[in-house]
């Protein structure tokens, strides 16, 4: 049985309302979550997540392309460490994002952060290590765990798209408190990443 099938069976058992409301999108889910990335790919993914914070997709893509050019065409711990902050600022990054990227590069270089090893520990332990990096907040960490590491039990209560989808599905008031969202999402564990993918698809 694939992880997708296991997740859907779980949703049908513990939350039939969610299962049937998202049924039109079940076929669009990947059979397995993608997490087979190299250390270099994971670093680039985490850097991309930082760049895209609080930006629309088009703006994030444009700025990320300029940041890559400023770093010599490839985002690596070495290229991010050596590029001048002024060049990153001209590429469109704020001072806070520059500091975060430099902090990540330094942590990876001195081995205080091993991105590959985050695949082998619990979601909570992986998040704790990432949140220790200056400027990395919960949303960025949750997106990285889901999409770069392919972790299966991640939910982001601060993501506006997920919140709006849940408010519509469960007839909650707008700006429902995060504890309410977390309580609903707890039923989906250990498949909260697949639940999140389904919720986003209902918004597309």
C-alpha positions as CSV (number, residue, x, y, z in Angstrom):
1,X,0.0,0.0,0.0
2,X,1.3,3.4,-0.9
3,X,1.5,6.2,1.7
4,X,-1.2,8.0,-0.2
5,X,-3.6,5.1,0.0
6,X,-2.8,4.7,3.7
7,X,-3.5,8.4,4.2
8,X,-6.9,8.3,2.4
9,X,-8.0,5.2,4.3
10,X,-7.1,7.0,7.5
11,X,-9.1,10.2,6.6
12,X,-12.1,8.1,5.6
13,X,-12.0,6.4,9.0
14,X,-11.3,9.4,11.3
15,X,-12.9,12.3,9.4
16,X,-15.5,11.3,6.8
17,X,-16.5,14.9,6.3
18,X,-13.0,15.8,5.3
19,X,-12.6,12.7,3.2
20,X,-15.8,13.3,1.1
21,X,-15.3,17.0,0.8
22,X,-11.9,16.5,-0.7
23,X,-12.6,13.4,-2.8
24,X,-12.5,15.3,-6.1
25,X,-8.8,15.9,-5.4
26,X,-7.7,12.5,-4.2
27,X,-6.4,11.4,-7.6
28,X,-4.1,14.4,-7.8
29,X,-2.1,13.4,-4.7
30,X,1.4,11.9,-5.2
31,X,1.7,8.3,-4.3
32,X,4.7,9.1,-2.1
33,X,6.0,12.3,-0.7
34,X,9.2,13.5,-2.3
35,X,12.1,13.6,0.1
36,X,15.0,12.1,-1.9
37,X,17.1,15.2,-2.1
38,X,20.9,15.7,-1.8
39,X,22.4,18.1,0.8
40,X,22.9,20.6,-2.0
41,X,19.3,20.4,-3.1
42,X,18.0,20.7,0.4
43,X,20.1,23.9,1.0
44,X,18.8,25.4,-2.2
45,X,15.2,24.5,-1.2
46,X,15.6,26.0,2.2
47,X,17.1,29.2,0.7
48,X,14.2,29.4,-1.8
49,X,11.7,29.1,1.1
50,X,13.4,32.0,2.9
51,X,13.3,34.1,-0.3
52,X,9.6,33.4,-0.9
53,X,8.4,34.4,2.6
54,X,5.5,36.9,2.4
55,X,5.7,37.1,-1.4
56,X,3.5,36.1,-4.3
57,X,4.7,33.3,-6.5
58,X,5.8,35.5,-9.5
59,X,7.7,37.9,-7.3
60,X,9.4,35.1,-5.4
61,X,10.5,33.4,-8.6
62,X,11.9,36.6,-10.0
63,X,13.8,37.5,-6.8
64,X,15.1,34.0,-6.4
65,X,16.5,34.0,-10.0
66,X,18.3,37.3,-9.2
67,X,19.7,35.9,-6.0
68,X,21.0,32.9,-7.8
69,X,22.8,35.1,-10.3
70,X,24.2,37.2,-7.5
71,X,25.6,34.0,-6.1
72,X,27.3,32.9,-9.3
73,X,24.4,30.8,-10.6
74,X,24.2,28.3,-7.8
75,X,23.0,28.6,-4.2
76,X,25.5,26.8,-2.0
77,X,26.7,27.5,1.5
78,X,30.0,28.7,0.1
79,X,28.4,31.1,-2.5
80,X,25.9,32.5,0.0
81,X,28.6,33.0,2.6
82,X,30.9,34.9,0.2
83,X,28.4,37.0,-1.7
84,X,28.2,40.6,-0.5
85,X,25.1,41.6,1.3
86,X,24.8,44.6,-1.0
87,X,24.5,42.3,-4.0
88,X,21.7,40.4,-2.3
89,X,20.0,43.6,-1.4
90,X,20.1,44.7,-5.1
91,X,18.6,41.3,-6.0
92,X,15.6,42.2,-3.9
93,X,16.2,40.7,-0.4
94,X,15.5,42.5,2.8
95,X,18.2,42.8,5.5
96,X,16.4,40.2,7.6
97,X,16.3,37.7,4.8
98,X,20.0,38.3,4.0
99,X,20.9,37.6,7.6
100,X,18.8,34.4,7.6
101,X,20.4,33.1,4.5
102,X,23.9,33.9,5.9
103,X,22.9,32.2,9.2
104,X,21.8,29.0,7.4
105,X,25.0,28.9,5.3
106,X,27.1,29.3,8.4
107,X,25.2,26.6,10.3
108,X,25.5,24.1,7.4
109,X,29.2,25.0,6.9
110,X,30.2,24.4,10.5
111,X,28.0,21.3,10.7
112,X,25.8,22.6,13.4
113,X,22.9,21.9,11.0
114,X,22.9,18.7,8.9
115,X,20.0,19.0,6.5
116,X,20.1,15.4,5.4
117,X,19.9,14.1,9.0
118,X,16.6,15.9,9.4
119,X,15.0,13.1,7.3
120,X,15.8,10.6,10.1
121,X,14.5,12.3,13.2
122,X,10.9,13.2,14.2
123,X,9.1,16.1,12.7
124,X,9.3,17.9,16.0
125,X,13.0,17.3,16.4
126,X,13.7,18.5,12.8
127,X,11.6,21.6,13.3
128,X,13.4,22.4,16.6
129,X,16.8,22.3,14.9
130,X,15.6,24.5,12.0
131,X,13.8,27.0,14.3
132,X,17.1,27.5,16.1
133,X,18.5,29.3,13.0
134,X,18.1,33.1,13.2
135,X,15.1,34.3,11.1
136,X,13.6,30.9,10.4
137,X,10.0,30.9,11.5
138,X,7.3,28.2,11.8
139,X,5.8,28.7,8.3
140,X,9.2,28.5,6.6
141,X,10.2,25.4,8.6
142,X,6.8,23.7,7.9
143,X,7.0,24.3,4.2
144,X,10.6,23.0,4.1
145,X,9.6,19.9,6.1
146,X,6.7,19.2,3.7
147,X,8.1,19.9,0.3
148,X,11.9,19.5,0.6
149,X,12.1,16.7,3.2
150,X,8.8,15.0,2.3
151,X,7.9,14.6,6.0
152,X,4.4,13.1,6.3
153,X,2.9,14.6,9.4
154,X,3.3,18.3,9.1
155,X,0.6,21.0,9.4
156,X,0.9,24.7,9.2
157,X,-1.7,26.5,11.2
158,X,-0.3,29.9,10.2
159,X,-0.8,29.3,6.5
160,X,-3.6,31.5,5.3
161,X,-4.6,29.1,2.5
162,X,-5.0,26.1,4.9
163,X,-6.9,28.2,7.4
164,X,-9.4,29.5,4.8
165,X,-9.9,26.0,3.4
166,X,-10.7,24.7,6.8
167,X,-13.0,27.5,7.7
168,X,-15.0,26.8,4.6
169,X,-15.0,23.0,5.0
170,X,-16.0,23.1,8.7
171,X,-18.1,26.2,8.6
172,X,-15.8,28.0,11.0
173,X,-15.7,31.8,11.5
174,X,-13.2,33.7,9.6
175,X,-9.8,34.0,11.3
176,X,-10.6,30.9,13.4
177,X,-8.1,30.6,16.3
178,X,-5.1,28.4,15.6
179,X,-5.9,26.0,18.5
180,X,-9.2,25.2,16.8
181,X,-7.4,24.4,13.5
182,X,-4.8,22.3,15.3
183,X,-7.4,20.3,17.1
184,X,-9.1,19.4,13.8
185,X,-5.8,18.6,12.2
186,X,-4.8,16.3,15.0
187,X,-7.3,13.8,13.7
188,X,-5.4,13.5,10.4
189,X,-2.1,12.6,12.1
190,X,0.1,10.8,11.1
191,X,-0.8,12.1,7.6
192,X,-1.2,15.8,8.1
193,X,1.0,16.6,5.1
194,X,-1.4,14.8,2.7
195,X,-4.3,16.6,4.4
196,X,-2.6,19.9,3.8
197,X,-2.1,19.1,0.1
198,X,-5.8,18.3,-0.2
199,X,-6.8,21.5,1.6
200,X,-4.7,23.6,-0.8
201,X,-6.2,21.9,-3.8
202,X,-9.7,22.8,-2.7
203,X,-8.5,26.5,-2.8
204,X,-6.9,26.2,-6.3
